[in-house]
């Protein structure tokens, strides 16, 4: 029969092993935010887009991406 001390020690070892596995998995995963480098990638990943002109997308880490408007003169409203 196992004594309460041995049971506690066995549970402690299992918890430490589970924690170590969690840390290894967490450290080896890439952060998806680090791979975002443009407005299109930010909006495509589902982050909030401000309905300004031009539109802006903000990541939780504070980075801001502004939509590039091509083919229109700046300062003029479309006809």
JOSUL-V817152 format. One line per field, one symbol per residue. ss: DSSP state (@ for helix, = for strand, . for the rest). phi: phi as a letter, one per 30 degrees, with the letter a starting at -180 (. if undefined). burial: b if it has 9 or more other ideal C-beta (glycine too) atoms within 8 Angstrom, else e. A space follows every 50 residues. Layout:
ss->???
phi->???
burial->???
This chain:
ss->...@@@@@@@@@@@@@@@@@@@@@@@@@...@@@@...@@@@@@....== .....===.....===.............
phi->.ddeddddddddddddddddddddddddddddddddbadddddddjddcd dcbddbbbcedjdbbcddccjbddjcddd
burial->eeeeeebeebeeeeeeeeeeeeeeeeeeeeeebeebeebebbbeeebebe eeeebbbbbeeeeebebeeeeeeeeeeee
